């Protein structure tokens, strides 16, 4: 059974920092591209950051320079370090795991963790 369990969300003031964690089980973690998505009320889910199985990273323009993504393959965990947080970063943040083997695609989602940026 595949599980992605996020943690680290909460309430933070503008300009503050949070680090989200996503612990994976039931998959061979090192073979998966891992990503963080977010969804604010009334908006579509959007990609925040992704780190490939090889360690390459990509970020949404809105978070470049403020967020970093990293992974620890020994701990089967992916992290999202969020600095200089803004109210518009408030959303539910979801961890995503993806792998393609030929034409087969494997996608898994976590249950989400809420981030609220407010004074």
N, C-alpha and C positions, 0 to 999 in steps of 0.2 A: 504494500500500500504506500503510495507516494504522499508525502506530507511536506508542505512548505509552511513554516511557522514564523511569522513576523513578530518582532518586538521592538520596543524603543520609542514608540510614538508617545505623544502627550501634548501638553500645553506649554508653549514657550513664547517669550516676548519677541517682538520684532528685533532683528539683529542678533538673536541668539542662535544656538546650535543644538542639533540633535543628531544622534547616530542610530539609524535603523539597522536591525539585524534580521536575517532570514536563514533559519536553520532547515536544511533539507534532509530528508530521509526517504529511503525506498528507490533512489535513483543513483546511478554512478555519476556523482556530482561533477567530477572533473571533465566529463564529456559534454556537459550542458552549457549553453549560453544562458547567462542569468541577467535578469533585468528588474528594474523597478518602474512601476507605473503608478499613476495617481488619478483619482477621480474626485472632483469637487461636486457639491450638490448642483444638480441641473446641468452638468457638463459631461462631455464624453471622457472616457478613460484615455489618458495620454501617456506616451512613453516619457520617462524622466531620464533614465540612464540604463545602459546595458554594458555588460562585460562578457566578452566571448570566452569560450573554453581556453583559448590561447592567451587571454589577458588583454586583448584590445578593448578599448572603451569608446563609448559614444554618449553624448549628452544632448538633451533638448537645449535649444538656444537660451531658453528662459532660466536655466540653472547653470550654464557654463560659467566657470570661475568661482562658483559658490559651493557646488556639490561635487563630491568624489565618490566613486564606486570601487570597491575592492572585493576580493574573494580569498578565502582560505580553504583550499582544497582538502587539507588535512582535517579541518573541522566541519567540512560540508556546509560552509556558511558564506553568505554574501552580505556585504555591508553597504550602507549608503550614509556617508557623512554629509550632513547638511549644515552649512554655515551661512551667516548673514541672512537668516530667514526673514521672509516678507509675509505679510498677511495673505498675499495671493498664493503662497505655497500651501496654505491650509487645504487639506484634502485627506481622503483615505488613500493610503499607500499600499500597493500590492506587489508582492514578489512574484516573479515569473521565471519558469525554467523551460527551455526549449532545446530540442535536439532534432536534427534531421538525419535519417539514415536512408539514403537512396530516396525513394518516394514516400517513405514513412516519416510522419511528423509527430513529435511528441510535445505536448504543451501541458504545463501544470501551473496552477495558481495557488497562492496563499489566500488566507481569509481576510487579510488587510489589517492595517493598523492606522489609527487616526492621528493626524498631526494638525494641531490648531496653533496658529501664530496670531497672537493677540495681546494687546496691552491691557 
